Amino acid sequence: MRNTFRALLVSVAVASATALPSSMAHAAEAGGYDRCPDGYYCMFSGLDGTGDMITLKGSTPDLGALGMNDRAKSDWNRTSSTIHLWSEANYTGCTVVTSAGPTGKGNFYSDYRDFLSSVQFNAPGGPSCGTPPGEDG
């Protein structure tokens, strides 16, 4: 009986040990844009959703406080809000817009990489930073 109980304990311990790393490995597989949770606006320090990531649920007047000032290269807007990205802290300077929905995901145009300093949800926006080269229609 004692050997049966010991064998059962060893079996349970082995099963538990293999289940834990498997679930952790699955979470680690999520990379790039897929790390951005539904309902959030995410900015990434690398292209294609790579690098450091911040997640926002509301306006943020200074991305420096989150370590993302002048560092973002890509984003994904998984909110229902229109996002205004400002070139300077405290919603000053010029703005670029990230729309909600499937079009709100991608790399910033090269002129807007490592350029943004504040994020505003559903705001009237400000003066445009201009149309990126090659995008003027």
N, C-alpha and C positions, 0 to 999 in steps of 0.2 A: 504494500500500500504506500509506504513511504517513497519507494522508487518511482511508482506511478505518479504520485503527487509532484515529485521533483522533475520528472520528465515533462509533465504538463506545464509547470512553471517555466522551464527552459523553452518550451515551444511557444508559449505566450510571449516571453521576453524577446525571442527572435522575431516573431511576427510583428511586435510593436516596433522594434528597432528598424525593420525594413520598411514599415509603413511610413514612419516619420520622414526619413530622407527622401522617399519617393514624393511625398506631398511638397516638401521644400524644393526639390528639383523642379517640380511643375511650376511653382511660383517663380523660380529663377528663370524659367524659360521665357516668360513674358519679357519682351524687350522692345526697344524703340517706342513707337507711339502707343503700343498696347499697354504700357505701364500707366497711362493716363486714365483715372477712374471716370466712369460715367457721371455727368453732372458737374464736372470741374473744367476749368480752363487751365491748360498745362503749357508751360514754356520749357524748352530744352536748350542746353548749352551747345549741343551738337546738331548736325544736320540729320534729317530723317528720324527725329525723336530720340536721338542718342545723347549721351553725356548726362550732365546733371539735370534734374527735373524739379520744377516747383509746381504745386497745384494750388489754384486759387478758386474761391467761391464768391469773392466780392472784390471791389475796387481796392487797389494797392498803390498808395501814393509814392512809394519809394522802393523800387526793386533791389536797391542796395542792401536794405535790411534783410533781404532773403538771399543775398549773394548772387543775384542775377542782373544787376545793373550793367548795361552795355555788354551783355554776354549771350543773349538769346539768338539762336540761329533757326529755330523751328518752333512750331506750336500746334496745338489741337484744341479747338473750342468745342467741348462736349457739353456746353450749356445751351440754354435757349436765348441767351443774351447776345447782343452785338457788342464786341469788345473793341474799345479804342485804345490803341497803344501809343503812348506819348514819348517823344524824344527826350524829354527832361522830367525830373522828379516833380511831384506835386501837380501833375496834369498841366504842364506848361510845355512850350515848344510847339512842335507840329505833331500831327497824328496820322497813323495808318489804321486800317480797320480789319478785323478778323470777324467774318460772319459766323453765325451759328449754323449747325447742320453739316452735311457731308463735305461742303466746300471749305469748311473752317479748319483744315488740317494740311500742313505742308511746311516746306522750307520758306524762310523769308527771302525776298529778293535780295541780292547781294548788297544793295545800298542800305538795307534795313537790318543787316546782321550786325550784332554787337553794337547796337544803336539805341535801344529802347530802355527807358528808365521808370515808367509808371504805367499802370493798367487800370482802365476805367470801364466798368460794366454799364451798359445801357445809358450812356451819357450823350449829350448833344455833340461831343467831339470838338475839335478845334481846327485851326488852319491845317490843310493837308500838307504832308511832307512831299507831295508831288507824285507824279506818275513815274514808276520805275522805267528806265530805258527799255525800249522795245515793247512797252505795254500801252502805248498811246493810241492804239486802235488802228 
